[in-house]
Amino acid sequence: MTAQQSLIVGKSRRPTLSRDGRTISVHIPITLRHQGGRKQVVTPADVAPWIPRASRIDITLVKAVVRAHRWRDMLESGKHATVRDLAKAESINESYLSRVLRLTLLAPAIIQSILEGQQSTELELEGLLGPIPLIWTEQNAQLIAG
């Protein structure tokens, strides 16, 4: 890759030389965001990614899905009669437990993408704890397509 090719990223401006001629400034439009406890570089929407996207297993999402299924199993087995009893036994907020339990209603394709680390970069736990469609095709359209 030539020096000129490396400067053509996104909508970069022309490099500028400092007055003393010792420093070149290059502007590359990127965004840094925290996701899954890590910093990630997000390129502008109209630009192809710099490198192919590798799998990125979001431990927060995986733990939440696993907990949701574990809690559902605890309720279905009769170990705990109500969500309130389960929340008390787990020492967590009943409202939070109820929102996490809804993750058991996710489409299999979404669960698989989360477990394999191939989920959309925009898919985060906070968004999954809000309202999501119950119909799997609608979930796929909203959560996978982004």
LUMMI-131680 format. One line per 10 residues: their letters; for each residue z, y, x of N, C-alpha, C. Coordinates in steps of 0.02 Angstrom, whole numbers, always signed. Each point is the difference from the previous one (the first is absolute). Last residue first. Layout:
REM LUMMI-131680
a) Z,Y,X,Z,Y,X,Z,Y,X  ... $
END
This chain:
REM LUMMI-131680
gailqanqet) +591,-233,-1508,+34,+60,+21,-13,+56,-47  -61,-243,+9,-54,+50,+12,+30,+66,+21  +152,-169,-55,-41,-23,+57,-53,+51,+16  +149,+44,-183,+38,-9,+63,-42,-23,+59  -92,+43,-227,+43,+56,+18,+30,-7,+70  -139,-173,-92,-39,+62,+2,+43,+58,+25  +105,-208,-35,-45,-3,+57,-40,+64,+7  +138,-20,-188,+40,+7,+61,-46,+1,+61  -99,-48,-205,+16,+71,+5,+43,+15,+62  -52,-223,-48,-62,+35,+19,+12,+75,+6 $
wilpipgllg) +182,-138,-76,-16,-8,+71,-63,+36,+20  +174,+74,-194,-62,-40,+4,-23,-1,+72  +186,+132,-64,+18,-70,-4,-61,-46,+8  +44,+255,+111,-28,-36,-57,+21,-74,+1  +162,+188,+101,-62,-34,+20,-27,-37,-60  +201,+202,+77,-37,-37,-51,-64,-30,+29  +181,+36,+183,-16,+40,-59,-38,-41,-50  +56,-83,+213,+60,+1,-41,-9,+45,-61  -167,-23,+171,+5,-62,-39,+61,+0,-46  -39,+181,+151,-51,-1,-52,+4,-62,-44 $
eleletsqqg) +145,+17,+187,+16,+53,-48,-50,+2,-58  -37,-145,+186,+50,-24,-47,+15,+52,-53  -242,+10,+109,+68,+2,+26,+49,-20,-54  -280,+30,+66,+46,-41,-39,+68,-2,+33  -201,+106,+90,+36,+42,-47,+52,-39,-40  -151,-103,+155,+48,+41,+39,+41,+46,-46  -94,-241,-83,-25,+68,+11,+53,+40,+38  +13,-261,+38,+4,+46,-56,-28,+68,+19  +32,-212,+131,-67,+28,-13,+0,+48,-59  +175,-156,+101,-5,+65,+33,-68,+33,-9 $
elisqiiapa) +97,-211,-94,-46,-6,+57,-8,+65,+38  +136,-13,-197,+27,-51,+46,-43,-8,+62  -73,+147,-173,+62,+25,+29,+26,-49,+52  -188,-63,-127,-18,+53,+48,+62,+29,+34  +32,-162,-170,-30,-30,+60,-18,+54,+51  +81,+72,-209,+53,-34,+38,-28,-29,+65  -155,+89,-148,+40,+54,+30,+56,-30,+42  -135,-146,-125,-40,+30,+54,+39,+55,+36  +94,-106,-195,+2,-42,+61,-39,+30,+58  +108,+163,-184,-55,-47,+3,+4,-40,+65 $
lltlrlvrsl) +226,+101,-106,-60,+21,+37,-52,-56,+0  +231,+1,-92,-56,+4,-46,-65,+22,+35  +218,-12,+103,-20,-69,-15,-59,-2,-48  +109,+203,+62,-48,-23,+51,-21,-72,-11  +171,+114,-128,-69,+7,-26,-52,-22,+51  +234,+11,+55,-18,-60,-37,-71,+3,-28  +100,+189,+103,-25,-48,+49,-22,-64,-35  +100,+167,-132,-66,+23,+25,-29,-49,+50  +217,-43,-83,-49,-7,-54,-70,+22,+24  +183,+31,+146,-15,-71,-7,-53,-11,-53 $
yseniseaka) +82,+219,+26,-42,-20,+57,-20,-73,-6  +152,+80,-159,-66,+31,-10,-48,-21,+56  +228,-63,+15,-35,-39,-51,-71,+27,-12  +136,+19,+236,-9,+37,-62,-42,-41,-49  +143,-134,+183,-52,+51,+0,-4,+31,-69  +129,-203,+91,+27,+66,+20,-55,+53,+7  -5,-239,-79,-37,+21,+60,+24,+67,+27  +96,-90,-199,+8,-52,+51,-34,+19,+65  -27,+142,-187,+70,+2,+22,+11,-50,+56  -208,+0,-103,+8,+62,+39,+71,+5,+27 $
ldrvtahkgs) -47,-177,-148,-34,-10,+64,+9,+61,+46  +79,+14,-221,+41,-48,+38,-29,-11,+70  -125,+134,-148,+62,+34,+18,+45,-46,+42  -195,-86,-96,-17,+42,+58,+63,+36,+24  +46,-227,-129,-35,+63,-13,-15,+36,+66  +97,-222,-4,-24,+5,-69,-41,+63,-12  +31,-160,+225,+25,+64,-26,-32,+9,-68  -39,-201,+94,+54,+16,+46,+33,+66,-20  -196,-114,-99,+63,+7,-36,+59,+16,+44  -245,-23,+44,+39,-61,+10,+66,+2,-38 $
elmdrwrhar) -149,+189,+4,-30,-56,-38,+41,-64,+6  +64,+193,+126,+8,+12,-71,-25,-59,-41  -27,-7,+233,+71,-1,-15,+13,+12,-75  -221,+19,+82,+22,-70,+0,+74,-6,-17  -87,+215,+28,-27,-30,-61,+22,-73,-6  +54,+113,+198,+41,+23,-56,-24,-29,-66  -128,-44,+191,+66,-33,+6,+44,+19,-58  -207,+107,+18,-8,-70,-21,+66,-39,+5  -2,+224,+75,-17,-2,-71,-5,-72,-25  +28,+38,+232,+62,+11,-38,-13,-5,-75 $
vvakvltidi) -187,-10,+141,+41,-61,+7,+65,+7,-40  -140,+188,+11,-32,-53,-39,+42,-64,+2  +72,+179,+135,+8,+16,-71,-31,-54,-44  -28,-16,+235,+70,-12,-20,+10,+13,-74  -211,+54,+89,+10,-73,+0,+72,-16,-23  -56,+228,+33,-33,-29,-59,+13,-75,-6  +82,+108,+191,+34,+26,-59,-30,-29,-64  -102,-45,+209,+60,-40,-11,+38,+23,-62  -259,+12,+65,+52,+49,-17,+62,-40,-20  -227,-56,+154,+49,-27,-47,+56,+51,-8 $
rsarpiwpav) -257,+6,+76,+60,+41,+10,+51,-24,-52  -256,-68,+125,+50,-12,-51,+63,+37,+18  -218,+112,+86,+32,-64,+11,+51,-11,-56  -231,+155,+17,+69,-4,-23,+27,-70,+11  -193,+120,+153,+9,-40,-60,+74,-6,-17  -72,+220,+124,+2,-71,+17,+7,-40,-64  -34,+229,-19,-17,-6,+70,-2,-72,+22  -57,+80,-256,+57,-9,+45,-23,-12,+72  -150,+150,-164,+13,-71,+11,+60,-7,+46  -32,+214,-164,-15,-24,+67,+17,-75,+5 $
daptvvqkrg) +45,+157,-187,-73,-5,+7,-21,-27,+69  +234,+39,-63,-30,-48,-47,-75,-10,+11  +169,+64,+206,-24,+32,-61,-39,-50,-43  +184,-107,+155,-60,+40,+11,-21,+33,-65  +245,-87,+97,-44,-4,-58,-60,+46,+13  +210,-134,+144,-50,+53,+0,-47,-12,-58  +267,-74,+26,-68,-23,-5,-47,+61,+0  +275,-95,+52,-46,+55,-6,-71,-27,+0  +221,-137,-92,-41,+15,+59,-43,+61,-14  +146,-114,-161,+42,+14,+57,-38,+17,+63 $
gqhrltipih) -108,-41,-212,+33,-61,+22,+42,+11,+62  -135,+198,-26,-13,-54,-47,+31,-64,+28  -41,+288,+42,+46,-56,+9,-16,-52,-53  -176,+184,+111,+44,-14,-56,+43,-61,+17  -190,+201,+102,+48,-52,+16,+43,-11,-61  -263,+99,+42,+65,+7,-34,+44,-57,+23  -233,+147,+96,+32,-63,-18,+65,+16,-36  -229,+127,+121,+40,-1,-62,+27,-69,-16  -56,+131,+236,-21,-60,-37,+42,-4,-63  -66,+181,+216,+32,-8,-66,-30,-61,-35 $
vsitrgdrsl) +34,+94,+268,-43,-35,-46,+38,-8,-66  +8,+150,+249,+32,-19,-62,-51,-30,-47  +37,+43,+282,-48,-5,-55,+39,-23,-61  +64,+128,+250,+18,-42,-57,-56,+1,-53  -2,+129,+208,+31,-63,+22,+14,-48,-58  -90,+240,+12,-49,-51,+16,+29,-68,+20  +99,+219,-81,+3,-13,+72,-48,-56,+21  +16,+64,-230,-21,+58,+40,+1,-13,+74  -39,-211,-161,+51,+53,+6,-26,+56,+44  -159,-158,-152,+27,+3,+68,+50,+58,+2 $
tprrskgvil) -96,-170,-208,+7,+67,+26,+34,-2,+68  -158,-170,-180,+55,+8,+48,+2,+72,+26  -95,-50,-245,-22,-2,+70,+60,+8,+45  +52,-109,-231,-31,+63,+21,-21,-8,+72  +19,-201,-190,+32,+34,+55,-37,+65,+16  +13,-182,-188,-34,+64,+2,+32,+42,+54  -4,-265,+18,+16,+41,-58,-41,+63,+2  -25,-85,+218,+43,-40,-43,+20,+44,-58  -136,+21,+232,-27,+2,-68,+40,-48,-44  +40,+21,+235,+19,+63,-32,-24,+3,-72 $
sqqatm) -53,-181,+148,+71,-3,-15,+24,+64,-34  -224,-19,+76,+12,-43,-58,+73,-1,-18  -64,+116,+195,-23,+36,-59,+13,-42,-63  +44,-92,+212,+50,+51,-16,-20,+37,-64  -90,-248,+22,-4,+61,+41,+53,+49,-23  -6,-277,-5,+0,+59,-42,+0,+62,+44 $
END
